[in-house]
């Protein structure tokens, strides 16, 4: 579970901290342009590092500086509680005068108060204890060190943290890209859902018991579903086929031919199963109510919230009244921005004065994150 997420000088996020500590599920609301998607992009940068991307120029570009202010480093800090140990990762990126590509100015990973490695500019120091240094080496300033450091075992804090980062789920799905056809398997879903079939295949390949969990959830939202198969259509290729049944009549449908909302039902089922079988996971879902009817939104959001508890965590954004009503003042965060020249601010709804119903206030545009 994320205990702290801090971003500075990145797009509209300046000295920004997301207050989600001890919050298994949370909702971000705010007008368009207030920074909801920017938070997802910032999280995705760290996710990509966990997945092995180390070239700074592929992670952040000069246009990402807040208001072009390149004299101040872009800074990311994340603190995560994993197996009752606090992991803190810091990454600062700078763009010196006359440089075309950003470079690393500072980087460190600390676990339970003990430094695993630290970095200043090009020099990386590996630590065995608070005051001891195991080794030092130089790395290109334009490369992030975390993906480069050798892991000693599956219990190595480096391995645990990188695996957690790599398997974070950040979603803004485009159902038309979810074809149901795969040529491999993964446990690392893409933001747009384009590798959904590979994720589906990877989940069932490594955790066959997940099939029952998927089937149970899908029957709740699609009562006429009979089964689903991931059939070979070539030596390495597979295609998901969904079977429906009613009054002894059967129908098989290729996944790519399902409705957009039905594809999202499957995506939700895989999110829930992934969190159960290889979690706890962190999930950020940008508007999960897209492609759903009003009658479907409530159960969809409630299922997500119910599944993420304990050390797992889900944060969603929404403009949908039915989704918003599934959260309370204690786990709804209001993002605000006075203009495009001002940074994003965030405040718990519980700390804001609202007149009447929240949804009505949002419709009137009569809400900002001014304190009570």
NUFITOR-181786 format. One record per residue (C-alpha): residue number from 1; chain; x, y, z. Coordinates in pm, 1 decimal, always signed. Each point is the difference from the previous one (the first is absolute). Layout:
<sites>
{resi = NUM&chain = A&x = X&y = Y&z = Z} $
...
</sites>
This chain:
<sites>
{resi = 1&chain = A&x = +0.0&y = +0.0&z = +0.0} $
{resi = 2&chain = A&x = +128.8&y = +344.7&z = -90.8} $
{resi = 3&chain = A&x = +62.6&y = +206.4&z = +311.9} $
{resi = 4&chain = A&x = +127.7&y = +309.5&z = -178.6} $
{resi = 5&chain = A&x = +22.1&y = +118.1&z = -359.6} $
{resi = 6&chain = A&x = +169.5&y = +333.1&z = -62.9} $
{resi = 7&chain = A&x = +65.2&y = +177.9&z = -329.3} $
{resi = 8&chain = A&x = +166.8&y = +334.6&z = -62.5} $
{resi = 9&chain = A&x = +37.3&y = +209.5&z = -314.3} $
{resi = 10&chain = A&x = -166.6&y = -257.3&z = -228.4} $
{resi = 11&chain = A&x = -263.9&y = +151.7&z = -228.8} $
{resi = 12&chain = A&x = -272.5&y = +141.7&z = +226.4} $
{resi = 13&chain = A&x = +131.6&y = -174.4&z = +313.1} $
{resi = 14&chain = A&x = +213.5&y = +230.5&z = +214.5} $
{resi = 15&chain = A&x = +86.2&y = -94.8&z = +356.9} $
{resi = 16&chain = A&x = -289.3&y = -245.7&z = -33.9} $
{resi = 17&chain = A&x = -70.5&y = -282.1&z = +241.9} $
{resi = 18&chain = A&x = -284.6&y = -248.8&z = -44.8} $
{resi = 19&chain = A&x = -153.1&y = -67.7&z = +345.8} $
{resi = 20&chain = A&x = -90.6&y = -368.6&z = -35.0} $
{resi = 21&chain = A&x = +178.7&y = -148.6&z = +301.2} $
{resi = 22&chain = A&x = -206.6&y = -279.1&z = +161.9} $
{resi = 23&chain = A&x = -259.4&y = +39.5&z = -280.1} $
{resi = 24&chain = A&x = -79.5&y = -338.4&z = -165.2} $
{resi = 25&chain = A&x = -223.0&y = +170.1&z = -254.5} $
{resi = 26&chain = A&x = -34.8&y = +360.9&z = -100.7} $
{resi = 27&chain = A&x = -170.4&y = +224.3&z = -254.3} $
{resi = 28&chain = A&x = +149.7&y = +299.2&z = -179.8} $
{resi = 29&chain = A&x = -246.9&y = +260.4&z = -124.1} $
{resi = 30&chain = A&x = +48.3&y = +337.4&z = -161.1} $
{resi = 31&chain = A&x = -61.6&y = +189.4&z = -319.0} $
{resi = 32&chain = A&x = +180.1&y = -89.2&z = -320.5} $
{resi = 33&chain = A&x = +354.5&y = +133.6&z = +5.9} $
{resi = 34&chain = A&x = +45.1&y = -19.6&z = +377.0} $
{resi = 35&chain = A&x = +262.6&y = -274.8&z = -16.6} $
{resi = 36&chain = A&x = -172.6&y = -337.0&z = +37.2} $
{resi = 37&chain = A&x = +166.9&y = -151.0&z = -305.8} $
{resi = 38&chain = A&x = +330.1&y = +170.1&z = +85.3} $
{resi = 39&chain = A&x = +9.5&y = -194.1&z = +327.3} $
{resi = 40&chain = A&x = -43.0&y = -319.4&z = -202.0} $
{resi = 41&chain = A&x = +284.6&y = +102.0&z = -233.7} $
{resi = 42&chain = A&x = +228.1&y = +66.6&z = +298.6} $
{resi = 43&chain = A&x = -78.5&y = -343.5&z = +143.0} $
{resi = 44&chain = A&x = +56.0&y = -154.0&z = -342.3} $
{resi = 45&chain = A&x = +353.4&y = +141.4&z = -11.8} $
{resi = 46&chain = A&x = +86.1&y = -198.0&z = +312.9} $
{resi = 47&chain = A&x = -182.9&y = -305.1&z = -137.2} $
{resi = 48&chain = A&x = +209.5&y = +13.5&z = -317.1} $
{resi = 49&chain = A&x = +318.9&y = +17.6&z = +206.1} $
{resi = 50&chain = A&x = -110.2&y = -314.5&z = +184.7} $
{resi = 51&chain = A&x = -56.5&y = -164.5&z = -337.5} $
{resi = 52&chain = A&x = +355.8&y = +69.2&z = -105.6} $
{resi = 53&chain = A&x = -13.6&y = +332.6&z = -184.4} $
{resi = 54&chain = A&x = +312.6&y = +189.1&z = +106.1} $
{resi = 55&chain = A&x = +51.0&y = +268.2&z = -264.2} $
{resi = 56&chain = A&x = -106.2&y = +331.0&z = +154.7} $
{resi = 57&chain = A&x = -92.5&y = +145.5&z = -337.9} $
{resi = 58&chain = A&x = -260.7&y = -273.3&z = -50.4} $
{resi = 59&chain = A&x = -153.2&y = +71.0&z = +340.5} $
{resi = 60&chain = A&x = -5.8&y = +379.2&z = +23.9} $
{resi = 61&chain = A&x = +54.2&y = +277.8&z = -251.2} $
{resi = 62&chain = A&x = +82.4&y = +369.4&z = +28.6} $
{resi = 63&chain = A&x = -363.6&y = +92.7&z = -70.4} $
{resi = 64&chain = A&x = -95.7&y = -174.5&z = +327.1} $
{resi = 65&chain = A&x = +151.2&y = +273.9&z = +216.1} $
{resi = 66&chain = A&x = -271.4&y = +205.1&z = +169.0} $
{resi = 67&chain = A&x = -40.4&y = +318.7&z = -205.6} $
{resi = 68&chain = A&x = +334.1&y = -69.5&z = -165.4} $
{resi = 69&chain = A&x = +188.0&y = +58.2&z = +326.1} $
{resi = 70&chain = A&x = +301.5&y = -217.3&z = -75.9} $
{resi = 71&chain = A&x = +222.7&y = +166.0&z = +260.5} $
{resi = 72&chain = A&x = -168.8&y = -215.1&z = +268.9} $
{resi = 73&chain = A&x = +23.7&y = -383.6&z = -14.9} $
{resi = 74&chain = A&x = -304.2&y = -217.7&z = -57.4} $
{resi = 75&chain = A&x = -32.4&y = -211.8&z = +312.2} $
{resi = 76&chain = A&x = -189.2&y = -319.5&z = +77.1} $
{resi = 77&chain = A&x = -22.7&y = -160.0&z = +345.6} $
{resi = 78&chain = A&x = -202.3&y = -309.0&z = +83.1} $
{resi = 79&chain = A&x = -30.5&y = -188.0&z = +329.2} $
{resi = 80&chain = A&x = -157.0&y = -345.6&z = -10.9} $
{resi = 81&chain = A&x = -79.6&y = -246.0&z = +278.2} $
{resi = 82&chain = A&x = +94.1&y = -350.7&z = -116.5} $
{resi = 83&chain = A&x = -7.8&y = -294.9&z = +241.4} $
{resi = 84&chain = A&x = -6.4&y = +245.7&z = +290.8} $
{resi = 85&chain = A&x = +318.9&y = +173.3&z = -116.4} $
{resi = 86&chain = A&x = +4.4&y = +357.3&z = -128.8} $
{resi = 87&chain = A&x = +171.2&y = +48.6&z = -337.2} $
{resi = 88&chain = A&x = +92.7&y = +352.6&z = -101.2} $
{resi = 89&chain = A&x = +116.1&y = +79.3&z = -353.2} $
{resi = 90&chain = A&x = +118.1&y = +344.5&z = -110.1} $
{resi = 91&chain = A&x = +84.4&y = +115.3&z = -350.7} $
{resi = 92&chain = A&x = +97.5&y = +354.3&z = -100.8} $
{resi = 93&chain = A&x = +56.8&y = +99.3&z = -362.7} $
{resi = 94&chain = A&x = +165.4&y = +317.8&z = -123.6} $
{resi = 95&chain = A&x = +65.1&y = +177.2&z = -329.1} $
{resi = 96&chain = A&x = +319.4&y = +205.8&z = +14.9} $
{resi = 97&chain = A&x = +35.8&y = +294.6&z = -233.8} $
{resi = 98&chain = A&x = +76.0&y = -99.4&z = -362.2} $
{resi = 99&chain = A&x = -93.7&y = -366.0&z = +65.9} $
{resi = 100&chain = A&x = -263.2&y = -155.6&z = -228.3} $
{resi = 101&chain = A&x = -91.6&y = -296.0&z = +223.0} $
{resi = 102&chain = A&x = -71.0&y = -16.0&z = +372.0} $
{resi = 103&chain = A&x = +239.9&y = -186.7&z = +226.2} $
{resi = 104&chain = A&x = -9.3&y = -145.5&z = +351.0} $
{resi = 105&chain = A&x = +120.3&y = +229.4&z = +277.9} $
{resi = 106&chain = A&x = -111.1&y = -212.8&z = +296.9} $
{resi = 107&chain = A&x = -134.7&y = -349.7&z = +57.8} $
{resi = 108&chain = A&x = -34.8&y = -224.9&z = +302.5} $
{resi = 109&chain = A&x = -184.9&y = -298.8&z = +139.8} $
{resi = 110&chain = A&x = -46.5&y = -34.5&z = +376.3} $
{resi = 111&chain = A&x = -166.6&y = -299.3&z = +168.1} $
{resi = 112&chain = A&x = -110.9&y = +12.5&z = +363.2} $
{resi = 113&chain = A&x = +230.9&y = +296.5&z = +53.4} $
{resi = 114&chain = A&x = +304.6&y = -176.5&z = -146.4} $
{resi = 115&chain = A&x = +145.6&y = +120.8&z = -330.9} $
{resi = 116&chain = A&x = +19.5&y = -267.0&z = -268.9} $
{resi = 117&chain = A&x = +173.0&y = +229.9&z = -245.6} $
{resi = 118&chain = A&x = +46.4&y = +371.3&z = -49.4} $
{resi = 119&chain = A&x = +112.5&y = +210.4&z = -290.0} $
{resi = 120&chain = A&x = +131.4&y = +348.4&z = -58.6} $
{resi = 121&chain = A&x = +32.7&y = +91.0&z = -365.6} $
{resi = 122&chain = A&x = +195.7&y = -284.7&z = -167.1} $
{resi = 123&chain = A&x = +122.8&y = -179.8&z = +312.3} $
{resi = 124&chain = A&x = -203.8&y = -284.7&z = +148.6} $
{resi = 125&chain = A&x = +76.9&y = -141.9&z = +346.2} $
{resi = 126&chain = A&x = -129.6&y = -341.0&z = +109.4} $
{resi = 127&chain = A&x = -45.2&y = -37.9&z = +376.1} $
{resi = 128&chain = A&x = +7.1&y = -295.0&z = +238.6} $
{resi = 129&chain = A&x = -100.5&y = +204.9&z = +304.0} $
{resi = 130&chain = A&x = -79.4&y = +354.5&z = +108.3} $
{resi = 131&chain = A&x = +366.8&y = +102.5&z = +16.4} $
{resi = 132&chain = A&x = +163.7&y = -258.9&z = -228.9} $
{resi = 133&chain = A&x = +54.7&y = +10.3&z = -373.8} $
{resi = 134&chain = A&x = +34.2&y = -325.4&z = -184.3} $
{resi = 135&chain = A&x = +103.5&y = +138.2&z = -338.1} $
{resi = 136&chain = A&x = +0.9&y = +306.0&z = -218.7} $
{resi = 137&chain = A&x = -26.1&y = +27.9&z = -375.1} $
{resi = 138&chain = A&x = -70.2&y = +259.9&z = -264.6} $
{resi = 139&chain = A&x = -301.4&y = +0.9&z = -228.2} $
{resi = 140&chain = A&x = -95.4&y = +219.7&z = -291.2} $
{resi = 141&chain = A&x = -178.9&y = +309.3&z = +129.3} $
{resi = 142&chain = A&x = -276.2&y = -58.7&z = -251.8} $
{resi = 143&chain = A&x = -83.6&y = -344.6&z = +140.8} $
{resi = 144&chain = A&x = -207.6&y = -81.2&z = +308.3} $
{resi = 145&chain = A&x = +195.1&y = -236.4&z = +227.2} $
{resi = 146&chain = A&x = -285.0&y = -207.3&z = +147.3} $
{resi = 147&chain = A&x = -46.2&y = -233.3&z = -301.4} $
{resi = 148&chain = A&x = +378.0&y = -45.7&z = -31.0} $
{resi = 149&chain = A&x = +86.6&y = -123.7&z = +348.7} $
{resi = 150&chain = A&x = +35.6&y = -378.0&z = +26.9} $
{resi = 151&chain = A&x = -249.4&y = -177.7&z = +225.1} $
{resi = 152&chain = A&x = +137.7&y = -266.2&z = +233.9} $
{resi = 153&chain = A&x = -314.3&y = -210.0&z = +42.9} $
{resi = 154&chain = A&x = -379.9&y = +12.0&z = -7.4} $
{resi = 155&chain = A&x = +6.7&y = +119.2&z = +361.8} $
{resi = 156&chain = A&x = +238.7&y = +284.3&z = -82.7} $
{resi = 157&chain = A&x = -171.0&y = +334.4&z = +80.8} $
{resi = 158&chain = A&x = +100.5&y = +120.0&z = -346.9} $
{resi = 159&chain = A&x = -186.1&y = -290.2&z = -159.8} $
{resi = 160&chain = A&x = -307.0&y = +46.5&z = +218.0} $
{resi = 161&chain = A&x = -24.0&y = +371.6&z = -68.9} $
{resi = 162&chain = A&x = +62.3&y = -24.9&z = -374.6} $
{resi = 163&chain = A&x = -254.4&y = -281.1&z = -30.1} $
{resi = 164&chain = A&x = -258.3&y = +204.6&z = +188.8} $
{resi = 165&chain = A&x = +65.0&y = +301.5&z = -223.2} $
{resi = 166&chain = A&x = -13.2&y = -208.7&z = -319.1} $
{resi = 167&chain = A&x = -329.8&y = -160.4&z = +96.0} $
{resi = 168&chain = A&x = -181.1&y = +316.8&z = +98.5} $
{resi = 169&chain = A&x = -316.6&y = +35.2&z = -205.5} $
{resi = 170&chain = A&x = -59.0&y = +334.4&z = -171.2} $
{resi = 171&chain = A&x = -302.3&y = -5.7&z = -226.8} $
{resi = 172&chain = A&x = -177.5&y = +224.2&z = -246.3} $
{resi = 173&chain = A&x = -124.6&y = -279.7&z = -227.9} $
{resi = 174&chain = A&x = -96.2&y = +35.1&z = -365.2} $
{resi = 175&chain = A&x = -224.2&y = -302.9&z = -64.3} $
{resi = 176&chain = A&x = +56.3&y = +7.3&z = -377.6} $
{resi = 177&chain = A&x = +365.2&y = -89.5&z = +69.9} $
{resi = 178&chain = A&x = -100.8&y = -300.2&z = +212.6} $
{resi = 179&chain = A&x = -19.3&y = -265.2&z = -271.3} $
{resi = 180&chain = A&x = +19.0&y = -310.6&z = +216.8} $
{resi = 181&chain = A&x = +288.3&y = -136.7&z = -206.2} $
{resi = 182&chain = A&x = +339.7&y = -65.6&z = +156.3} $
{resi = 183&chain = A&x = +347.2&y = -109.6&z = -107.1} $
{resi = 184&chain = A&x = +147.4&y = -35.7&z = +347.9} $
{resi = 185&chain = A&x = -75.2&y = +60.2&z = +364.2} $
{resi = 186&chain = A&x = +67.9&y = +268.0&z = +259.5} $
{resi = 187&chain = A&x = -97.3&y = +123.5&z = +345.6} $
{resi = 188&chain = A&x = +65.7&y = +360.7&z = -102.2} $
{resi = 189&chain = A&x = -308.7&y = +155.6&z = -161.8} $
{resi = 190&chain = A&x = +24.5&y = +302.9&z = -227.6} $
{resi = 191&chain = A&x = -186.3&y = +321.0&z = +79.2} $
{resi = 192&chain = A&x = -228.9&y = -22.9&z = -305.6} $
{resi = 193&chain = A&x = -77.1&y = -369.8&z = +48.9} $
{resi = 194&chain = A&x = +156.8&y = -90.1&z = -334.3} $
{resi = 195&chain = A&x = +178.0&y = -302.7&z = +152.3} $
{resi = 196&chain = A&x = -305.4&y = -115.9&z = +193.5} $
{resi = 197&chain = A&x = +8.6&y = -345.2&z = -161.8} $
{resi = 198&chain = A&x = +366.8&y = -47.4&z = +95.6} $
{resi = 199&chain = A&x = -87.9&y = +99.0&z = +357.7} $
{resi = 200&chain = A&x = -299.2&y = -235.7&z = +1.5} $
{resi = 201&chain = A&x = +222.4&y = -279.8&z = -132.5} $
{resi = 202&chain = A&x = +277.1&y = +71.4&z = +250.3} $
{resi = 203&chain = A&x = -241.8&y = +0.1&z = +293.1} $
{resi = 204&chain = A&x = -157.9&y = -334.4&z = -88.4} $
{resi = 205&chain = A&x = +332.0&y = -158.0&z = -96.1} $
{resi = 206&chain = A&x = +162.2&y = +76.2&z = +334.6} $
{resi = 207&chain = A&x = -310.9&y = -14.4&z = +218.0} $
{resi = 208&chain = A&x = -248.1&y = -252.7&z = -151.9} $
{resi = 209&chain = A&x = -227.6&y = +33.8&z = +303.3} $
{resi = 210&chain = A&x = -71.0&y = +356.0&z = -112.4} $
{resi = 211&chain = A&x = -241.4&y = -140.3&z = -262.7} $
{resi = 212&chain = A&x = -262.3&y = -71.9&z = +266.3} $
{resi = 213&chain = A&x = +42.2&y = +348.1&z = +144.8} $
{resi = 214&chain = A&x = -40.3&y = +159.1&z = -343.0} $
{resi = 215&chain = A&x = -305.2&y = -212.5&z = -81.2} $
{resi = 216&chain = A&x = -170.7&y = +88.2&z = +328.5} $
{resi = 217&chain = A&x = +38.5&y = +372.4&z = -51.6} $
{resi = 218&chain = A&x = -103.1&y = -11.1&z = -365.4} $
{resi = 219&chain = A&x = -317.2&y = -196.0&z = +80.0} $
{resi = 220&chain = A&x = -102.5&y = +280.9&z = +236.4} $
{resi = 221&chain = A&x = +4.8&y = +255.9&z = -282.2} $
{resi = 222&chain = A&x = -70.2&y = -229.1&z = -299.6} $
{resi = 223&chain = A&x = -245.3&y = -265.9&z = +130.9} $
{resi = 224&chain = A&x = -25.2&y = -183.1&z = -333.2} $
{resi = 225&chain = A&x = +373.2&y = -66.6&z = -30.5} $
{resi = 226&chain = A&x = +75.9&y = -371.3&z = -30.9} $
{resi = 227&chain = A&x = +378.0&y = -6.4&z = -11.4} $
{resi = 228&chain = A&x = +301.3&y = +157.6&z = -169.1} $
{resi = 229&chain = A&x = +291.0&y = -167.6&z = -170.9} $
{resi = 230&chain = A&x = +342.5&y = +118.3&z = -108.8} $
{resi = 231&chain = A&x = +37.1&y = -210.2&z = -312.7} $
{resi = 232&chain = A&x = +310.6&y = -47.1&z = -214.1} $
{resi = 233&chain = A&x = -29.5&y = +157.3&z = -345.6} $
{resi = 234&chain = A&x = +364.0&y = -58.8&z = -88.7} $
{resi = 235&chain = A&x = +321.6&y = -135.0&z = +143.7} $
{resi = 236&chain = A&x = +42.6&y = +288.3&z = +245.7} $
{resi = 237&chain = A&x = -327.2&y = +187.9&z = -44.8} $
{resi = 238&chain = A&x = -319.6&y = -27.2&z = +202.2} $
{resi = 239&chain = A&x = -343.3&y = +156.8&z = -23.2} $
{resi = 240&chain = A&x = -258.8&y = +41.5&z = +274.1} $
{resi = 241&chain = A&x = -342.6&y = -141.4&z = -84.9} $
{resi = 242&chain = A&x = -296.3&y = +64.3&z = +228.3} $
{resi = 243&chain = A&x = -292.5&y = -240.9&z = +18.7} $
{resi = 244&chain = A&x = -356.0&y = +102.0&z = +90.8} $
{resi = 245&chain = A&x = -297.0&y = -222.4&z = +78.1} $
{resi = 246&chain = A&x = -372.1&y = +46.6&z = +54.5} $
{resi = 247&chain = A&x = -281.6&y = -259.2&z = -15.3} $
{resi = 248&chain = A&x = +239.1&y = -260.6&z = -146.5} $
{resi = 249&chain = A&x = +99.1&y = +236.9&z = -282.2} $
{resi = 250&chain = A&x = +372.7&y = +71.3&z = -32.1} $
{resi = 251&chain = A&x = +198.7&y = +281.7&z = -156.1} $
{resi = 252&chain = A&x = +378.2&y = +38.8&z = -29.6} $
{resi = 253&chain = A&x = +140.5&y = +349.4&z = -49.5} $
{resi = 254&chain = A&x = +358.2&y = +104.9&z = -65.1} $
{resi = 255&chain = A&x = +115.7&y = +242.6&z = +268.8} $
{resi = 256&chain = A&x = +74.0&y = +268.3&z = -261.2} $
{resi = 257&chain = A&x = -371.4&y = +0.6&z = -92.6} $
{resi = 258&chain = A&x = -127.1&y = +68.4&z = +351.9} $
{resi = 259&chain = A&x = -145.5&y = +341.1&z = +84.1} $
{resi = 260&chain = A&x = +238.9&y = +256.7&z = +147.8} $
{resi = 261&chain = A&x = -166.7&y = -25.0&z = +340.5} $
{resi = 262&chain = A&x = +20.7&y = -380.4&z = -4.7} $
{resi = 263&chain = A&x = +373.3&y = +22.1&z = -67.8} $
{resi = 264&chain = A&x = +25.0&y = +224.6&z = +305.8} $
{resi = 265&chain = A&x = -181.7&y = -265.6&z = +206.0} $
{resi = 266&chain = A&x = +275.1&y = -244.0&z = -96.5} $
{resi = 267&chain = A&x = +267.2&y = +258.5&z = +77.6} $
{resi = 268&chain = A&x = -149.4&y = +59.6&z = +344.6} $
{resi = 269&chain = A&x = -13.0&y = -375.3&z = +65.0} $
{resi = 270&chain = A&x = +370.9&y = -34.7&z = -85.0} $
{resi = 271&chain = A&x = +88.4&y = +298.0&z = +222.6} $
{resi = 272&chain = A&x = -182.6&y = -163.7&z = +292.2} $
{resi = 273&chain = A&x = +158.0&y = -340.6&z = -63.8} $
{resi = 274&chain = A&x = +348.9&y = +146.0&z = -39.5} $
{resi = 275&chain = A&x = -30.2&y = +178.5&z = +333.6} $
{resi = 276&chain = A&x = -117.3&y = -321.5&z = +165.7} $
{resi = 277&chain = A&x = +255.4&y = -240.9&z = -149.6} $
{resi = 278&chain = A&x = +321.6&y = +201.7&z = -23.9} $
{resi = 279&chain = A&x = -75.8&y = +317.5&z = +192.3} $
{resi = 280&chain = A&x = -20.3&y = +208.3&z = +199.8} $
{resi = 281&chain = A&x = +2.4&y = +241.2&z = -293.2} $
{resi = 282&chain = A&x = -43.9&y = +369.5&z = -59.2} $
{resi = 283&chain = A&x = -251.4&y = +100.0&z = -268.1} $
{resi = 284&chain = A&x = -74.1&y = +342.3&z = -149.8} $
{resi = 285&chain = A&x = -301.2&y = -13.2&z = -231.9} $
{resi = 286&chain = A&x = -87.3&y = +316.4&z = -190.5} $
{resi = 287&chain = A&x = -379.9&y = +8.6&z = -30.9} $
{resi = 288&chain = A&x = -88.4&y = -370.6&z = +39.2} $
{resi = 289&chain = A&x = -365.5&y = +91.6&z = -65.3} $
{resi = 290&chain = A&x = +70.5&y = +82.7&z = -365.6} $
{resi = 291&chain = A&x = -191.3&y = -226.7&z = -241.5} $
{resi = 292&chain = A&x = -245.8&y = -107.9&z = +273.0} $
{resi = 293&chain = A&x = -371.1&y = +75.2&z = +36.3} $
{resi = 294&chain = A&x = -122.7&y = +179.2&z = +311.6} $
{resi = 295&chain = A&x = -147.3&y = -322.7&z = +137.7} $
{resi = 296&chain = A&x = +338.8&y = -174.9&z = -29.5} $
{resi = 297&chain = A&x = +224.9&y = +264.2&z = +155.1} $
{resi = 298&chain = A&x = -90.0&y = -52.2&z = +364.9} $
{resi = 299&chain = A&x = +72.0&y = -373.6&z = +13.3} $
{resi = 300&chain = A&x = +315.3&y = +44.1&z = -208.8} $
{resi = 301&chain = A&x = +152.4&y = +260.3&z = +232.9} $
{resi = 302&chain = A&x = -115.8&y = -181.1&z = +313.2} $
{resi = 303&chain = A&x = +167.6&y = -323.5&z = -119.9} $
{resi = 304&chain = A&x = +327.9&y = +183.8&z = -48.8} $
{resi = 305&chain = A&x = -16.0&y = +165.0&z = +340.9} $
{resi = 306&chain = A&x = -92.2&y = -324.3&z = +175.2} $
{resi = 307&chain = A&x = +291.9&y = -188.5&z = -155.8} $
{resi = 308&chain = A&x = +264.5&y = +251.4&z = +99.6} $
{resi = 309&chain = A&x = +58.4&y = -6.1&z = +373.7} $
{resi = 310&chain = A&x = +276.5&y = -76.3&z = +244.4} $
{resi = 311&chain = A&x = +329.2&y = +85.9&z = -170.5} $
{resi = 312&chain = A&x = -145.4&y = +34.3&z = -349.6} $
{resi = 313&chain = A&x = -126.6&y = +332.0&z = -128.7} $
{resi = 314&chain = A&x = -210.6&y = +144.3&z = -281.3} $
{resi = 315&chain = A&x = -41.8&y = +362.1&z = -102.4} $
{resi = 316&chain = A&x = -254.0&y = +94.4&z = -266.0} $
{resi = 317&chain = A&x = -109.4&y = +318.2&z = -172.5} $
{resi = 318&chain = A&x = -355.1&y = +69.3&z = -106.6} $
{resi = 319&chain = A&x = -253.8&y = +256.5&z = -116.7} $
{resi = 320&chain = A&x = -286.0&y = -248.1&z = +33.3} $
{resi = 321&chain = A&x = -257.8&y = +70.4&z = +276.1} $
{resi = 322&chain = A&x = -58.1&y = -371.1&z = +67.6} $
{resi = 323&chain = A&x = +372.5&y = -64.2&z = +43.9} $
{resi = 324&chain = A&x = +47.7&y = +308.4&z = +217.6} $
{resi = 325&chain = A&x = -281.6&y = -109.9&z = +232.2} $
{resi = 326&chain = A&x = +186.8&y = -327.1&z = +69.9} $
{resi = 327&chain = A&x = +264.4&y = +194.1&z = +194.9} $
{resi = 328&chain = A&x = -15.3&y = +201.6&z = +320.1} $
{resi = 329&chain = A&x = +141.4&y = +333.2&z = +112.2} $
{resi = 330&chain = A&x = +288.3&y = -187.5&z = +166.5} $
{resi = 331&chain = A&x = +133.2&y = -151.5&z = -324.1} $
{resi = 332&chain = A&x = -96.0&y = +259.7&z = -262.2} $
{resi = 333&chain = A&x = +275.3&y = +239.7&z = -104.8} $
{resi = 334&chain = A&x = -81.2&y = +326.7&z = -176.6} $
{resi = 335&chain = A&x = +251.4&y = +132.4&z = -251.8} $
{resi = 336&chain = A&x = -12.4&y = +368.0&z = -86.1} $
{resi = 337&chain = A&x = +187.9&y = +241.4&z = -220.5} $
{resi = 338&chain = A&x = -82.3&y = +368.3&z = -22.1} $
{resi = 339&chain = A&x = +138.7&y = +31.1&z = -352.4} $
{resi = 340&chain = A&x = +242.9&y = -170.3&z = -236.7} $
{resi = 341&chain = A&x = +272.2&y = +222.0&z = +146.1} $
{resi = 342&chain = A&x = -61.8&y = -131.0&z = +351.1} $
{resi = 343&chain = A&x = +103.3&y = -337.3&z = +148.8} $
{resi = 344&chain = A&x = -239.5&y = -272.7&z = +107.1} $
{resi = 345&chain = A&x = -113.2&y = -9.6&z = +360.2} $
{resi = 346&chain = A&x = -167.4&y = -291.9&z = +177.0} $
{resi = 347&chain = A&x = -212.7&y = -27.5&z = +310.3} $
{resi = 348&chain = A&x = -215.3&y = -266.4&z = +162.2} $
{resi = 349&chain = A&x = -369.6&y = +60.9&z = -54.9} $
{resi = 350&chain = A&x = -43.8&y = -34.2&z = +374.7} $
{resi = 351&chain = A&x = +200.9&y = +321.2&z = +41.3} $
{resi = 352&chain = A&x = -204.2&y = +203.5&z = -248.4} $
{resi = 353&chain = A&x = -322.3&y = +186.5&z = +60.5} $
{resi = 354&chain = A&x = -274.7&y = -131.8&z = -230.1} $
{resi = 355&chain = A&x = -353.4&y = +135.3&z = -17.4} $
{resi = 356&chain = A&x = -252.3&y = -276.3&z = -58.2} $
{resi = 357&chain = A&x = +64.1&y = -316.8&z = -201.1} $
{resi = 358&chain = A&x = +349.8&y = -50.0&z = -142.0} $
{resi = 359&chain = A&x = -121.2&y = -102.6&z = -345.8} $
{resi = 360&chain = A&x = -232.2&y = +302.2&z = -16.2} $
{resi = 361&chain = A&x = +289.3&y = +224.8&z = +101.6} $
{resi = 362&chain = A&x = +216.8&y = -151.5&z = -273.9} $
{resi = 363&chain = A&x = -274.3&y = +55.2&z = -258.6} $
{resi = 364&chain = A&x = -27.5&y = +363.9&z = +106.9} $
{resi = 365&chain = A&x = +377.1&y = +35.9&z = -10.9} $
{resi = 366&chain = A&x = -30.7&y = +119.0&z = +356.7} $
{resi = 367&chain = A&x = +293.7&y = -185.4&z = +151.3} $
{resi = 368&chain = A&x = +366.3&y = +73.9&z = +49.6} $
{resi = 369&chain = A&x = +249.9&y = -120.9&z = +252.9} $
{resi = 370&chain = A&x = -28.0&y = +302.3&z = +222.2} $
{resi = 371&chain = A&x = +15.9&y = -111.6&z = +366.6} $
{resi = 372&chain = A&x = -296.3&y = +6.4&z = +233.3} $
</sites>
